[in-house]
Every structure is written in structure tokens, then in C-alpha cells.
Amino acid sequence: MLPGPTMSEGVETFVKDLAKQNGQSVDEAAANFVKQHRPSSLIQRFASVDEIANMVVYVASKEASATNGAALRAEGGIVNTIA
């Protein structure tokens, strides 16, 4: 499982601090961060923790029984390589 930028509690705190520093709303700060630092993102936003959790639930389910040996990305088009 390869999660990308996710709006976790820690990231939310970071974005709130960034918003305060720049006189922006939290949504504006998050959008600007992604635009500036993750321009390749296909979804152009942070993933939600629920989106990452949904992928984990799928992978752990019997519906994923034919999925094996895969590096599954849930990162919105960010990770360019797997190191």
C-alpha cells in the first residue's frame, strides 16, 4: 500500500498553521500547497483518511483475492517511482 499526501491529523495541523501564517483559509492553504508542491496530482487535493482506509479494507477483503504482489497506490497521481 503506497498512500500519498493524506489529510491526516498531523497534516491537518500543518495546513492550519500554514493557513494562519499566510492569512488564508484552511481550504485555500491546502489547495495552494498541493498546487505548489504536488503539481502532478491528478486529484489536485489531499486524499482523505477514509479514501486510504477504503483501499486497505478492499485489499484485506476476499474481493481482493486475485490481487497479489502488487504495489497499490492511493496517492492521487503523486508517486513517480517506487524505490
C-alpha positions as CSV (number, residue, x, y, z in Angstrom):
1,M,0.0,0.0,0.0
2,L,1.5,3.3,-1.1
3,P,-0.5,6.2,0.3
4,G,0.3,9.7,-0.9
5,P,-0.4,13.1,0.7
6,T,-3.3,12.4,3.1
7,M,-5.2,14.8,5.2
8,S,-4.3,13.0,8.5
9,E,-4.4,14.8,11.8
10,G,-0.7,15.7,11.5
11,V,-1.2,17.2,8.0
12,E,-4.3,19.0,9.1
13,T,-2.3,20.7,11.9
14,F,0.4,21.6,9.4
15,V,-2.1,23.0,6.9
16,K,-3.9,25.0,9.7
17,D,-0.5,26.5,10.7
18,L,0.3,27.3,7.1
19,A,-3.1,29.0,6.7
20,K,-2.6,31.1,9.8
21,Q,0.9,32.1,8.6
22,N,-0.4,33.1,5.2
23,G,-3.7,34.7,6.2
24,Q,-5.6,32.0,4.2
25,S,-8.5,29.7,4.9
26,V,-7.5,26.1,5.6
27,D,-9.0,25.1,2.3
28,E,-7.0,27.7,0.4
29,A,-3.8,26.7,2.2
30,A,-4.4,23.0,1.3
31,A,-5.2,23.8,-2.3
32,N,-2.1,26.1,-2.7
33,F,0.2,23.5,-1.1
34,V,-0.9,20.8,-3.5
35,K,-0.7,23.2,-6.4
36,Q,2.9,24.3,-5.5
37,H,4.3,21.1,-4.1
38,R,2.4,18.3,-5.8
39,P,1.6,19.7,-9.2
40,S,1.4,16.2,-10.8
41,S,-1.5,15.2,-8.6
42,L,-4.4,14.1,-10.7
43,I,-7.0,14.8,-8.0
44,Q,-5.3,18.2,-7.0
45,R,-6.1,17.7,-3.3
46,F,-5.0,15.7,-0.3
47,A,-6.6,12.3,-0.1
48,S,-8.9,11.8,2.9
49,V,-8.1,9.2,5.5
50,D,-11.3,7.5,4.5
51,E,-10.1,7.1,1.0
52,I,-6.9,5.4,2.2
53,A,-8.8,3.3,4.7
54,N,-11.2,2.1,1.9
55,M,-8.2,0.9,-0.1
56,V,-6.9,-1.0,2.9
57,V,-10.4,-2.6,3.5
58,Y,-10.5,-3.7,-0.1
59,V,-7.0,-5.2,0.0
60,A,-7.9,-7.1,3.2
61,S,-11.2,-8.4,1.8
62,K,-12.0,-11.5,-0.1
63,E,-12.8,-9.4,-3.1
64,A,-9.1,-8.7,-3.5
65,S,-8.2,-12.4,-3.5
66,A,-6.9,-12.2,-7.1
67,T,-4.7,-9.2,-6.3
68,N,-1.2,-10.3,-5.4
69,G,2.3,-9.0,-5.5
70,A,1.0,-5.5,-6.4
71,A,2.2,-2.2,-5.1
72,L,-1.2,-0.5,-4.8
73,R,-1.1,3.3,-4.9
74,A,-3.6,5.5,-3.3
75,E,-1.9,8.8,-3.9
76,G,-3.8,10.8,-6.5
77,G,-1.0,10.7,-9.1
78,I,1.9,11.8,-7.0
79,V,4.4,9.0,-6.6
80,N,6.5,8.9,-9.7
81,T,8.6,5.8,-8.8
82,I,8.7,3.0,-6.3
83,A,12.1,2.9,-4.7
